[in-house]
């Protein structure tokens, strides 16, 4: 038996919205520690890794490990039936063929319940290799979204160069080129607006603008985003959650 209750449906709705552009069918792995999801996009260029720990739920129980095969487009349709402020409960029996999604609005004394048919998805669990990153950049998530959005109009790729002096985003396309440089800064009053750089050695990666912009659909989940880079390795883009994280990995474009 799985039962997880979130005091606000908005968190789960935003998570699913952020992931569904990349992955359509996936398994939610449910254990006593929480919900996890790990899947590659259809082109096998990017990987999504989600963890919602049991601590993030107001009530949580999972009697035995379950893999819930879900179509995220269908789940999105059901989640849109509830308000962001509703209490959201997810339920599934040990041998259930559907996931029960319940919305509760205590102010209006209203409860609605939907059942989403589960799928049998044969999905291998991907091991994410341990990587020693040369650079870690923590910056406002809205700033990262703005850079990706602005540069998409110029080029299909963005190059991220990180040095001790700061991090530089550049792009070059048919209509011209552009660059944005961020230097480390701190603010005691508004730490969410800070840019922090941890660097062991300079690093440069060229990445698909389209995929980075897809990752930015998670902007509403966190005020800050962390980018981790290592030469010729996938970039890690992480949005921390109050109890867990949403991570995206994207392979760089290598020089031919």
C-alpha positions, -999 to +999 in steps of 0.1 A: +000+000+000+013+034-010-002+066+005+014+100+002-002+133+011+011+167+001-004+198+018-003+217-016-008+201-050+013+228-066+046+211-059+038+178-076+021+196-105+052+217-111+074+186-109+054+167-135+051+197-158+089+201-157+096+164-166+069+156-191+085+176-220+114+152-219+099+119-207+064+106-215+063+071-200+082+063-168+082+044-136+078+061-102+098+040-078+081+041-044+099+030-013+096+037+025+121+066+018+099+084-007+092+086-045+119+085-071+120+087-109+148+082-133+145+082-171+161+092-203+145+112-230+136+095-263+168+107-280+190+095-251+207+129-249+194+139-215+184+121-182+160+131-155+164+122-118+137+131-093+136+124-056+107+134-033+117+121+002+091+109+027+099+140+048+083+162+021+049+146+026+026+155+055+017+118+056+035+090+039+035+052+040+048+026+016+045-010+029+066-025+001+086-013-029+063-004-058+070+006-094+042+027-108+042+029-146+027+062-156+021+082-187+030+118-177+008+134-203-022+116-188-011+124-153-009+161-162-045+160-174-057+146-140-035+170-120-051+199-138-084+189-123-072+201-089-063+236-076-027+244-066-037+250-030-056+217-027-043+189-005-031+162-028-032+125-019-017+097-040-028+061-033-020+027-048-025-008-036+003-034-037-012-050-069-032-020-081-038-014-118-045+023-112-032+053-092-058+071-071-053+109-072-074+128-046-078+166-042-092+181-010-102+217-006-109+222+031-122+258+027-149+248+002-154+214+019-149+198-015-132+165-024-126+150-058-110+117-068-096+103-100-080+070-110-052+069-135-046+036-152-011+023-146+012+009-174+036-020-174+068-002-184+100-023-189+125+003-179+161-005-168+173+014-138+202+036-150+232+040-128+245+076-128+283+074-126+300+094-099+316+124-115+342+147-100+330+181-113+355+209-120+330+237-115+298+242-095+278+273-102+248+283-080+227+311-094+192+325-094+170+301-114+151+330-131+185+343-144+194+310-159+160+307-175+163+342-190+198+335-204+186+303-221+154+319-234+173+349-248+200+328-264+176+304-280+165+332-304+201+334-317+216+299-316+209+262-311+237+259-287+251+277-256+287+275-245+293+278-207+329+289-197+337+289-161+368+305-146+377+320-112+366+354-126+331+342-132+309+322-156+303+333-192+274+321-214+280+326-252+261+318-283+267+323-320+241+318-348+232+330-383+219+364-371+248+372-348+262+363-314+257+371-277+272+367-243+263+371-206+289+371-179+281+366-142+306+372-115+304+357-080+284+380-057+267+377-023+239+394-005+230+388+031+196+404+026+187+383-005+207+351-006+185+337-033+199+364-057+235+354-051+258+338-076+284+314-061+312+296-080+333+267-067+361+259-091+390+235-091+399+242-127+385+261-157+359+242-177+340+248-209+310+229-223+288+235-254+252+224-249+219+223-267+198+254-260+166+236-266+173+210-238+185+236-213+153+256-219+133+225-213+151+221-179+141+256-171+105+245-168+115+236-133+123+273-125+091+276-104+103+249-080+133+267-066+147+302-064+182+289-072+197+263-096+231+246-095+251+238-126+279+213-123+305+210-151+334+187-160+351+186-194+336+161-219+310+150-192+273+157-191+263+189-173+242+184-141+214+210-136+199+207-102+168+223-087+167+217-049+133+209-034+123+214+002+127+176+007+146+161-023+157+174-057+151+174-094+182+168-115+188+170-152+218+156-170+227+167-206+255+154-228+277+181-243+282+188-280+316+175-288+338+189-315+337+167-346 
